[in-house]
Amino acid sequence: MIRPFQMLRDATRPAQPDGELFDRRLQSALIESRQRYKDLVDIAGDFAWETDAAGILVFVSPRGALGYAATELIGRRADGLLADLDDNAALFAAQEPLENLQLWLRRADGLSACLRASAVPIYDADGRWHGARGICRDITAARARDAALARADLRERLLGHILRAVRDSIEPDEMLTAAATATARGLGAAACVILRVPQGSAMTTSHFTMAAHAGSEVAWQDAPLMQAIGTEGPVAAGPWLAAAARYHGAAHGAVLLHSFDNRPWDADAIALLGGVADHLGIAIAQIEDRERLRELSRTDGLTGLLNRRTFYDEVERRWRRARAGESMAGALVYCDLDNFKLVNDNAGHGAGDEALRRVARILTELTRGQDLVSRLGGDEFALWLEGADRAGAESKAAAILAAVAELGAMSGDPARPFAVSLGIALVDPQDADLDGFFARADGAMYAAKQAGKGQVAFAEPAA
């Protein structure tokens, strides 16, 4: 007798599949599993491959690889695709699992591609090895992006270091030396030389002067690329690498590198130097501006001679040094132009300016590098003759009087020629202070004018 609850259980129990239904379900599961495996392989790599025991490709993903169709690769030796035969050739004959190897393969177009690959060995049921399987992913573009980012990072850090070095340094020499040191380290150079070109000079070898140097000593004047530095962009020749340092299109100097062990420079270093040179061009231009401002603060705008303030400061230093020494040598010469007003009245202020410039040239040409020449203002000039005694000062004064006398006609009045009166004070231990020293020279100059102009007078010794 069948009970009701048993009948209900039998009715709700699922029927067992017959053989045909089971086979269909198993086939479907295998197809789905195969597709899942294929999708995972496609996601994991650009192509999959398999080699036999002879290293011959017996399988390649249907979409092919490296610009080849799959049919073009099957039957070829896998290691024949290597751009370098020594570059991880064991991958295609792996006898143990290998992961994340990098190797370079030749593409169908002849270019090289960098791939990251993993492989596993294939063993049969008897444990005999008979090939390998693997997947590869082309990382050429990613590698190029990483290299570009690394170069950009290096460039930014190097340029930042150079800018900080320039900003934090007070003296121009310190600025450029710090920049040369940073450039040599950043680019791995054995030596870095920064050159400057005087403003207005042509970008030629003869005009270069070394402004800073870091690293080993190098004969930069003999570098084979010196004549090519003025061209656009960096230039390389063997171990030498150089670029013009430009700002607003004008070349203000150059940077020159020499490699270790005479190695040639690669493309990355050449490109990086271009950015460095641009910033050095800015730095050199800023230094030039600073020097120009400093020079303007020290010199007279019309004649280029030292101005009154700078001259007094320099004479004070020289005077104190002379008084501290045994020779007590040194002379201060006050110069006042005679009949200068006539030049302006008869020929105009342009002629008066020209007369001042010509006197400035005479004083400069007749003095030595260690002497000082100044325009105190108006038609007054002054000289410091370093180490001069009375005989030396007198000889110098005579030469000045003769040279200025040749300009006599500039006054426009033969009866009152353009000339100069000179007053000279020699360093004297009796001078109580610098003001007394200057006062003696000034008094001597007025004495010369009162004596008939175009004269020289020596100051009396200090009381």
TORDRENRO-164495 format. One record per residue (C-alpha): residue number from 1; z, y, x. Coordinates in steps of 0.2 Angstrom, whole numbers. Example, Ala and Ser with C-alpha at 12.3 -4.5 7.8 and 13.67 -1.06 7.14 Angstrom:
// residues 2
<pt 1, <39, -22, 62>>
<pt 2, <36, -5, 68>>
// end
This chain:
// residues 463
<pt 1, <0, 0, 0>>
<pt 2, <-5, 17, 7>>
<pt 3, <7, 30, 5>>
<pt 4, <1, 48, 0>>
<pt 5, <7, 57, 16>>
<pt 6, <-2, 44, 26>>
<pt 7, <-18, 48, 17>>
<pt 8, <-16, 66, 20>>
<pt 9, <-13, 64, 38>>
<pt 10, <-29, 53, 40>>
<pt 11, <-39, 66, 31>>
<pt 12, <-34, 80, 42>>
<pt 13, <-36, 71, 59>>
<pt 14, <-51, 76, 68>>
<pt 15, <-65, 64, 70>>
<pt 16, <-68, 57, 87>>
<pt 17, <-85, 63, 95>>
<pt 18, <-98, 50, 97>>
<pt 19, <-106, 47, 113>>
<pt 20, <-121, 59, 111>>
<pt 21, <-110, 74, 106>>
<pt 22, <-99, 71, 121>>
<pt 23, <-114, 71, 133>>
<pt 24, <-120, 87, 125>>
<pt 25, <-103, 95, 128>>
<pt 26, <-102, 89, 145>>
<pt 27, <-119, 95, 149>>
<pt 28, <-115, 112, 142>>
<pt 29, <-99, 113, 152>>
<pt 30, <-109, 109, 168>>
<pt 31, <-122, 122, 165>>
<pt 32, <-109, 135, 161>>
<pt 33, <-100, 131, 177>>
<pt 34, <-116, 131, 187>>
<pt 35, <-120, 148, 180>>
<pt 36, <-102, 155, 183>>
<pt 37, <-104, 149, 201>>
<pt 38, <-120, 157, 203>>
<pt 39, <-114, 173, 196>>
<pt 40, <-99, 173, 208>>
<pt 41, <-110, 170, 223>>
<pt 42, <-122, 184, 218>>
<pt 43, <-107, 195, 216>>
<pt 44, <-99, 190, 232>>
<pt 45, <-115, 192, 243>>
<pt 46, <-132, 198, 243>>
<pt 47, <-139, 181, 246>>
<pt 48, <-133, 163, 249>>
<pt 49, <-140, 150, 261>>
<pt 50, <-139, 132, 267>>
<pt 51, <-145, 124, 283>>
<pt 52, <-147, 106, 288>>
<pt 53, <-141, 98, 304>>
<pt 54, <-156, 105, 314>>
<pt 55, <-152, 123, 308>>
<pt 56, <-166, 124, 297>>
<pt 57, <-164, 134, 281>>
<pt 58, <-165, 122, 266>>
<pt 59, <-159, 134, 253>>
<pt 60, <-160, 153, 250>>
<pt 61, <-155, 162, 235>>
<pt 62, <-170, 163, 223>>
<pt 63, <-171, 182, 225>>
<pt 64, <-174, 180, 244>>
<pt 65, <-166, 191, 258>>
<pt 66, <-170, 204, 271>>
<pt 67, <-186, 208, 262>>
<pt 68, <-192, 190, 263>>
<pt 69, <-196, 179, 248>>
<pt 70, <-185, 164, 247>>
<pt 71, <-200, 153, 250>>
<pt 72, <-204, 162, 266>>
<pt 73, <-187, 158, 273>>
<pt 74, <-185, 140, 268>>
<pt 75, <-191, 129, 282>>
<pt 76, <-187, 142, 296>>
<pt 77, <-174, 141, 309>>
<pt 78, <-159, 152, 303>>
<pt 79, <-155, 158, 320>>
<pt 80, <-173, 164, 322>>
<pt 81, <-168, 179, 311>>
<pt 82, <-155, 185, 323>>
<pt 83, <-159, 202, 331>>
<pt 84, <-148, 196, 346>>
<pt 85, <-148, 177, 350>>
<pt 86, <-130, 179, 356>>
<pt 87, <-124, 188, 340>>
<pt 88, <-113, 175, 331>>
<pt 89, <-127, 162, 331>>
<pt 90, <-114, 148, 327>>
<pt 91, <-113, 155, 309>>
<pt 92, <-128, 144, 304>>
<pt 93, <-121, 129, 312>>
<pt 94, <-103, 131, 306>>
<pt 95, <-93, 116, 309>>
<pt 96, <-77, 124, 303>>
<pt 97, <-74, 138, 290>>
<pt 98, <-80, 155, 297>>
<pt 99, <-75, 171, 288>>
<pt 100, <-81, 190, 288>>
<pt 101, <-92, 188, 304>>
<pt 102, <-103, 203, 308>>
<pt 103, <-121, 200, 314>>
<pt 104, <-137, 208, 315>>
<pt 105, <-153, 200, 308>>
<pt 106, <-171, 206, 308>>
<pt 107, <-178, 211, 292>>
<pt 108, <-196, 208, 286>>
<pt 109, <-201, 226, 290>>
<pt 110, <-195, 224, 308>>
<pt 111, <-179, 234, 307>>
<pt 112, <-162, 227, 310>>
<pt 113, <-149, 225, 296>>
<pt 114, <-130, 222, 299>>
<pt 115, <-123, 209, 288>>
<pt 116, <-105, 202, 285>>
<pt 117, <-106, 183, 282>>
<pt 118, <-94, 168, 279>>
<pt 119, <-99, 150, 280>>
<pt 120, <-92, 133, 278>>
<pt 121, <-98, 116, 285>>
<pt 122, <-106, 102, 275>>
<pt 123, <-100, 84, 277>>
<pt 124, <-106, 69, 268>>
<pt 125, <-95, 55, 261>>
<pt 126, <-93, 47, 278>>
<pt 127, <-87, 63, 286>>
<pt 128, <-103, 66, 295>>
<pt 129, <-108, 84, 298>>
<pt 130, <-125, 88, 292>>
<pt 131, <-126, 107, 289>>
<pt 132, <-118, 123, 283>>
<pt 133, <-118, 134, 268>>
<pt 134, <-114, 153, 267>>
<pt 135, <-116, 169, 259>>
<pt 136, <-121, 186, 267>>
<pt 137, <-119, 204, 262>>
<pt 138, <-129, 218, 269>>
<pt 139, <-117, 231, 276>>
<pt 140, <-130, 242, 285>>
<pt 141, <-129, 257, 273>>
<pt 142, <-110, 255, 272>>
<pt 143, <-108, 254, 291>>
<pt 144, <-119, 270, 293>>
<pt 145, <-108, 279, 280>>
<pt 146, <-93, 274, 289>>
<pt 147, <-100, 280, 306>>
<pt 148, <-106, 296, 298>>
<pt 149, <-88, 299, 291>>
<pt 150, <-80, 294, 308>>
<pt 151, <-92, 307, 317>>
<pt 152, <-88, 320, 304>>
<pt 153, <-69, 317, 306>>
<pt 154, <-71, 318, 325>>
<pt 155, <-81, 333, 324>>
<pt 156, <-69, 342, 312>>
<pt 157, <-54, 337, 323>>
<pt 158, <-63, 342, 339>>
<pt 159, <-68, 359, 332>>
<pt 160, <-51, 362, 324>>
<pt 161, <-43, 359, 341>>
<pt 162, <-56, 371, 349>>
<pt 163, <-53, 384, 336>>
<pt 164, <-34, 383, 338>>
<pt 165, <-35, 384, 357>>
<pt 166, <-46, 400, 355>>
<pt 167, <-34, 407, 342>>
<pt 168, <-18, 403, 352>>
<pt 169, <-24, 409, 369>>
<pt 170, <-22, 428, 373>>
<pt 171, <-33, 429, 389>>
<pt 172, <-52, 425, 388>>
<pt 173, <-51, 413, 403>>
<pt 174, <-37, 403, 394>>
<pt 175, <-47, 402, 378>>
<pt 176, <-62, 395, 386>>
<pt 177, <-53, 383, 398>>
<pt 178, <-43, 376, 383>>
<pt 179, <-60, 374, 374>>
<pt 180, <-68, 365, 389>>
<pt 181, <-53, 353, 390>>
<pt 182, <-54, 349, 371>>
<pt 183, <-73, 346, 372>>
<pt 184, <-72, 335, 387>>
<pt 185, <-58, 324, 379>>
<pt 186, <-67, 324, 362>>
<pt 187, <-83, 319, 368>>
<pt 188, <-77, 307, 382>>
<pt 189, <-85, 318, 396>>
<pt 190, <-80, 317, 414>>
<pt 191, <-83, 336, 416>>
<pt 192, <-86, 351, 404>>
<pt 193, <-92, 367, 410>>
<pt 194, <-94, 383, 399>>
<pt 195, <-106, 396, 405>>
<pt 196, <-108, 414, 400>>
<pt 197, <-122, 426, 400>>
<pt 198, <-120, 444, 402>>
<pt 199, <-124, 454, 386>>
<pt 200, <-142, 459, 386>>
<pt 201, <-147, 447, 400>>
<pt 202, <-160, 433, 397>>
<pt 203, <-155, 415, 395>>
<pt 204, <-160, 410, 413>>
<pt 205, <-151, 400, 426>>
<pt 206, <-149, 416, 437>>
<pt 207, <-139, 425, 424>>
<pt 208, <-126, 411, 420>>
<pt 209, <-109, 413, 427>>
<pt 210, <-96, 399, 425>>
<pt 211, <-82, 405, 412>>
<pt 212, <-72, 389, 411>>
<pt 213, <-71, 371, 418>>
<pt 214, <-62, 355, 414>>
<pt 215, <-63, 338, 422>>
<pt 216, <-71, 333, 439>>
<pt 217, <-81, 345, 450>>
<pt 218, <-99, 345, 446>>
<pt 219, <-114, 354, 454>>
<pt 220, <-119, 361, 437>>
<pt 221, <-132, 373, 445>>
<pt 222, <-142, 358, 450>>
<pt 223, <-142, 350, 433>>
<pt 224, <-160, 345, 429>>
<pt 225, <-159, 352, 411>>
<pt 226, <-153, 370, 416>>
<pt 227, <-170, 377, 412>>
<pt 228, <-170, 369, 395>>
<pt 229, <-153, 375, 389>>
<pt 230, <-161, 390, 380>>
<pt 231, <-171, 379, 368>>
<pt 232, <-165, 375, 351>>
<pt 233, <-152, 361, 349>>
<pt 234, <-144, 351, 363>>
<pt 235, <-154, 343, 377>>
<pt 236, <-150, 328, 387>>
<pt 237, <-156, 322, 404>>
<pt 238, <-147, 306, 411>>
<pt 239, <-128, 309, 413>>
<pt 240, <-131, 328, 408>>
<pt 241, <-129, 335, 391>>
<pt 242, <-130, 354, 387>>
<pt 243, <-133, 366, 373>>
<pt 244, <-134, 385, 371>>
<pt 245, <-119, 393, 363>>
<pt 246, <-126, 404, 350>>
<pt 247, <-120, 417, 337>>
<pt 248, <-131, 426, 324>>
<pt 249, <-146, 419, 333>>
<pt 250, <-141, 426, 350>>
<pt 251, <-136, 415, 365>>
<pt 252, <-120, 420, 372>>
<pt 253, <-118, 406, 385>>
<pt 254, <-119, 387, 386>>
<pt 255, <-109, 371, 387>>
<pt 256, <-113, 358, 399>>
<pt 257, <-106, 340, 400>>
<pt 258, <-107, 326, 413>>
<pt 259, <-103, 308, 408>>
<pt 260, <-93, 295, 417>>
<pt 261, <-102, 283, 428>>
<pt 262, <-118, 293, 425>>
<pt 263, <-120, 285, 408>>
<pt 264, <-133, 292, 396>>
<pt 265, <-127, 301, 381>>
<pt 266, <-130, 293, 364>>
<pt 267, <-137, 301, 348>>
<pt 268, <-119, 304, 340>>
<pt 269, <-113, 314, 356>>
<pt 270, <-129, 324, 356>>
<pt 271, <-127, 329, 337>>
<pt 272, <-108, 332, 339>>
<pt 273, <-111, 344, 354>>
<pt 274, <-123, 355, 343>>
<pt 275, <-108, 359, 332>>
<pt 276, <-96, 362, 346>>
<pt 277, <-109, 374, 354>>
<pt 278, <-110, 384, 338>>
<pt 279, <-91, 386, 338>>
<pt 280, <-91, 390, 356>>
<pt 281, <-104, 403, 353>>
<pt 282, <-93, 411, 340>>
<pt 283, <-78, 410, 352>>
<pt 284, <-88, 418, 367>>
<pt 285, <-94, 432, 355>>
<pt 286, <-76, 436, 350>>
<pt 287, <-71, 436, 368>>
<pt 288, <-85, 448, 372>>
<pt 289, <-79, 459, 357>>
<pt 290, <-62, 459, 364>>
<pt 291, <-67, 463, 381>>
<pt 292, <-78, 477, 374>>
<pt 293, <-64, 485, 365>>
<pt 294, <-53, 483, 380>>
<pt 295, <-66, 492, 391>>
<pt 296, <-68, 505, 378>>
<pt 297, <-49, 508, 378>>
<pt 298, <-50, 510, 397>>
<pt 299, <-66, 520, 400>>
<pt 300, <-74, 536, 396>>
<pt 301, <-88, 534, 383>>
<pt 302, <-100, 546, 391>>
<pt 303, <-99, 541, 409>>
<pt 304, <-92, 523, 409>>
<pt 305, <-78, 529, 421>>
<pt 306, <-60, 526, 419>>
<pt 307, <-52, 537, 406>>
<pt 308, <-37, 548, 410>>
<pt 309, <-23, 536, 404>>
<pt 310, <-30, 521, 413>>
<pt 311, <-33, 531, 429>>
<pt 312, <-15, 537, 429>>
<pt 313, <-8, 520, 426>>
<pt 314, <-19, 512, 440>>
<pt 315, <-15, 526, 452>>
<pt 316, <4, 525, 449>>
<pt 317, <3, 506, 454>>
<pt 318, <-7, 510, 469>>
<pt 319, <4, 525, 474>>
<pt 320, <20, 515, 473>>
<pt 321, <12, 500, 483>>
<pt 322, <7, 513, 496>>
<pt 323, <24, 521, 497>>
<pt 324, <32, 503, 499>>
<pt 325, <21, 499, 514>>
<pt 326, <21, 504, 532>>
<pt 327, <4, 513, 532>>
<pt 328, <7, 525, 518>>
<pt 329, <-12, 527, 517>>
<pt 330, <-21, 533, 501>>
<pt 331, <-28, 549, 494>>
<pt 332, <-30, 557, 477>>
<pt 333, <-45, 568, 475>>
<pt 334, <-46, 580, 461>>
<pt 335, <-64, 586, 457>>
<pt 336, <-69, 601, 446>>
<pt 337, <-87, 605, 443>>
<pt 338, <-93, 623, 447>>
<pt 339, <-104, 633, 435>>
<pt 340, <-105, 618, 423>>
<pt 341, <-104, 630, 408>>
<pt 342, <-121, 637, 414>>
<pt 343, <-129, 620, 412>>
<pt 344, <-124, 620, 394>>
<pt 345, <-128, 638, 391>>
<pt 346, <-145, 638, 399>>
<pt 347, <-151, 620, 395>>
<pt 348, <-141, 614, 381>>
<pt 349, <-127, 601, 379>>
<pt 350, <-139, 586, 382>>
<pt 351, <-142, 593, 400>>
<pt 352, <-123, 595, 402>>
<pt 353, <-121, 577, 397>>
<pt 354, <-134, 572, 409>>
<pt 355, <-126, 582, 423>>
<pt 356, <-109, 573, 420>>
<pt 357, <-117, 556, 421>>
<pt 358, <-126, 561, 437>>
<pt 359, <-110, 566, 445>>
<pt 360, <-102, 550, 439>>
<pt 361, <-115, 540, 447>>
<pt 362, <-113, 550, 463>>
<pt 363, <-94, 547, 464>>
<pt 364, <-97, 528, 460>>
<pt 365, <-110, 526, 473>>
<pt 366, <-100, 534, 486>>
<pt 367, <-84, 525, 483>>
<pt 368, <-79, 506, 487>>
<pt 369, <-75, 493, 475>>
<pt 370, <-56, 495, 478>>
<pt 371, <-57, 514, 475>>
<pt 372, <-54, 521, 457>>
<pt 373, <-66, 534, 449>>
<pt 374, <-61, 543, 433>>
<pt 375, <-67, 557, 421>>
<pt 376, <-51, 565, 416>>
<pt 377, <-60, 575, 403>>
<pt 378, <-72, 590, 401>>
<pt 379, <-79, 593, 418>>
<pt 380, <-64, 586, 428>>
<pt 381, <-65, 570, 438>>
<pt 382, <-53, 561, 450>>
<pt 383, <-54, 548, 463>>
<pt 384, <-41, 537, 471>>
<pt 385, <-47, 532, 489>>
<pt 386, <-38, 516, 493>>
<pt 387, <-30, 516, 510>>
<pt 388, <-38, 532, 515>>
<pt 389, <-31, 543, 529>>
<pt 390, <-35, 562, 531>>
<pt 391, <-51, 558, 542>>
<pt 392, <-57, 545, 529>>
<pt 393, <-54, 557, 514>>
<pt 394, <-62, 572, 523>>
<pt 395, <-78, 561, 527>>
<pt 396, <-79, 555, 509>>
<pt 397, <-77, 573, 502>>
<pt 398, <-91, 580, 513>>
<pt 399, <-103, 566, 507>>
<pt 400, <-98, 571, 489>>
<pt 401, <-101, 589, 491>>
<pt 402, <-118, 586, 499>>
<pt 403, <-124, 574, 485>>
<pt 404, <-118, 586, 471>>
<pt 405, <-126, 601, 480>>
<pt 406, <-143, 593, 477>>
<pt 407, <-140, 595, 458>>
<pt 408, <-137, 614, 461>>
<pt 409, <-153, 619, 451>>
<pt 410, <-146, 612, 435>>
<pt 411, <-136, 628, 432>>
<pt 412, <-152, 637, 429>>
<pt 413, <-145, 652, 440>>
<pt 414, <-149, 651, 459>>
<pt 415, <-135, 664, 462>>
<pt 416, <-122, 652, 454>>
<pt 417, <-128, 634, 458>>
<pt 418, <-120, 619, 450>>
<pt 419, <-108, 611, 462>>
<pt 420, <-90, 603, 464>>
<pt 421, <-74, 609, 471>>
<pt 422, <-62, 595, 478>>
<pt 423, <-43, 595, 481>>
<pt 424, <-36, 581, 491>>
<pt 425, <-18, 575, 492>>
<pt 426, <-13, 561, 504>>
<pt 427, <2, 549, 500>>
<pt 428, <17, 557, 507>>
<pt 429, <35, 549, 507>>
<pt 430, <42, 566, 502>>
<pt 431, <34, 566, 485>>
<pt 432, <49, 564, 473>>
<pt 433, <38, 556, 460>>
<pt 434, <20, 553, 454>>
<pt 435, <19, 570, 444>>
<pt 436, <23, 579, 461>>
<pt 437, <9, 570, 469>>
<pt 438, <-4, 574, 455>>
<pt 439, <2, 592, 455>>
<pt 440, <-2, 594, 474>>
<pt 441, <-19, 587, 472>>
<pt 442, <-22, 599, 457>>
<pt 443, <-16, 614, 467>>
<pt 444, <-27, 609, 481>>
<pt 445, <-42, 609, 469>>
<pt 446, <-39, 626, 463>>
<pt 447, <-37, 632, 481>>
<pt 448, <-54, 626, 484>>
<pt 449, <-62, 635, 469>>
<pt 450, <-53, 651, 474>>
<pt 451, <-60, 649, 492>>
<pt 452, <-78, 651, 485>>
<pt 453, <-82, 635, 475>>
<pt 454, <-91, 620, 482>>
<pt 455, <-77, 618, 494>>
<pt 456, <-64, 605, 499>>
<pt 457, <-45, 609, 502>>
<pt 458, <-31, 597, 507>>
<pt 459, <-14, 599, 499>>
<pt 460, <1, 604, 509>>
<pt 461, <13, 590, 513>>
<pt 462, <27, 588, 500>>
<pt 463, <42, 599, 503>>
// end
